[in-house]
């Protein structure tokens, strides 16, 4: 069992996105998630990225906490 403490950098890498602190900050500043739109349904995800996020949330996977954190940051 993977009991790793996943970071935002690791999540972005898992999603195939640039994972430096500056890249993550840029992504968050340039993407907004309106209220009522689930994170996995955001227009800026590819089908594979959306599926990963959907599974992380639905299965309350190791990634759920960092995915929730990203969700909150995108609702700025």
N, C-alpha and C positions, 0 to 999 in steps of 0.2 A: 504494500500500500504506500502510495506517495503521500507523505505527511509534510511536504514542503510548505513553507510560508511564502505564498506567492506575492509578488510585488507588482506594482503598476508597470514597471519596465518589463517584467516577465510576461505579463498579460499582453502588452503591445507586441512583444516578440512572438508570442503564441498566435496572435492575430495576423502576423506577417506585416506589421507596421513598424516604422522606425521607432526605436525604443529608448533613445536618449532622453534625458530630462527636458531638454529644449524642444525636441520633437513632440513629446507628450503634451507639453504646455501649449505648443502651437496647435496641435490637434484639438485640444479642449477649447482654446480660444476661437477656433474657426468652425466649430461644429456645435450646434445648439439642439437640444432635445426638448421639444415643447411638452407641456403637461399633457397627460393622456396618451402619449405615444410610448409604448413599451420600448426599452432599450434595444431589444433584438429586432424591432421593426424600423429602426432609424434608416433613412435613405442612404446614409453614407457607408453602410456595411455591404460587403459582398455576401453571397448566399452562404458560403462556408463560414465566414465570420459570424453572421447572424445565427447559424446553427450552433456554433461553439458557445455563444453567449446564451442562447435558449437552453441548451443542455446544462450549462453551468448553473443557471438559475433553477431550472426544473428539478435537477438532481441534487440541489444544494451541495454541489461539488466543492472541492478544495478552492476552486476559483471564485465561488459565489461572493465572498467578502470583497475581494478586489473589484469584481464586476459591479457590485452594488456601489462601491466607492466611485467608480468611473461614471455610473449612471447619475449619481448625485452631482458630480462635477460638470457633467454635460447639461445640466438643467440650470445653469447660471443665469 
